[in-house]
Amino acid sequence: MDKLAGRLITRAGAWALVVAVGALALNHWNVVPIDKLPGLVDVLYVYVALNTAAACPFIYLERRARVSPQAICPQCGKRLETFLSFKCADCGTIEFKK
């Protein structure tokens, strides 16, 4: 249940970031002038900067936690990511036959 809630929060945060960047892009090209609302553009720029700065370490740590120290790629010898399947950065998804 905690993983599901974490994924939902991550997806909602990603979509909010996409909406904020989209709104800033539309404002930049004068398609939708949101700068008529006082301070909204500044708030969106601060939100995008803080969200990006805060998310980068978490993305790095999450990816690092998924890499298994025990699972080694039989083709190239790199460590494998173990998230629902075994995945090598160079070789792709590894299929282990039973």
N, C-alpha and C positions, 0 to 999 in steps of 0.2 A: 504494500500500500504506500509506503514511503517513497519507493522508486517511482510509482505512478504519479504521485503528487509532485515529486521533483521534476519529472518530465513535463508535466502540465505547466508548472511554473516556468520552466526553461522555454517551452514553446511560446507561452504568453509573453514572456520577456523579449523573445526574438521577434515576435510579430509587432510588439510595441516599438521596438527599435526600427523595424522596417517602415512602420507608419510614420515615425518621427523623421527618418531620413527622407522618405517620400514627400512629406509635407515641406521639409526644407528645400528639396529639389524643385518642387512645384512653385514654391515662393521665389526661389532664385531665378527661375525662367519666367516669372510673372504670369503663370497660369492661374494660380490661386493666391491672391495677395493676402497672406495671413499676417503680414507686418502691420496691418491696420489695427490689429489688436495689440495693445501696449504690452511689451515685454514677452510676448509668446515666442517670438523667434529666438530671443536670448535664452529663454527657458529650454527650448528644444535643443539648442546648441550645447548647453550645459548638460542636459540629459544624455545626449548622444556621447559626449566626451566622457562623462562619468560612467555610463553604462559600458562603454568600450574598455575603459581603464579598469573597471572592476571585473569584467567578464574574462579578460585575457588570462589572469592567473588561475581562475577556476577551470577554464577550458584546458589549460596546460596540466593542472593537477588531475583532472578527470581522465585525460588521455594517459597520463603517467600511471594512474591506478589501474587502467585497463590492460596495460602491458604486463604480461606474466613473466616473472624471472625464470620459471621452470620450463615454459613452452618455447622451444627453439624450432625455427623453420628448418625442415630437413633439406631444403634446396640451397639456401644461401647462409644459414646459420644465425640470422637475426632473431631477436625476441618477437613473439607473436602477440597481437592484441587478442584478448579473450572476451569479446562482447558479443554474445549470442552465437559466435562462430570463431574460428581461428583465422586471423588475417595477418599476412606479412606485408610490410610496407613496400617491398620490391616485387614479391611474387604474387600478391593478391590473396584471395581466399584459399585456404588449405583444406582439402578434403581428406580426412582420415578414414580409410575403409576398415570395417570390422572384420 
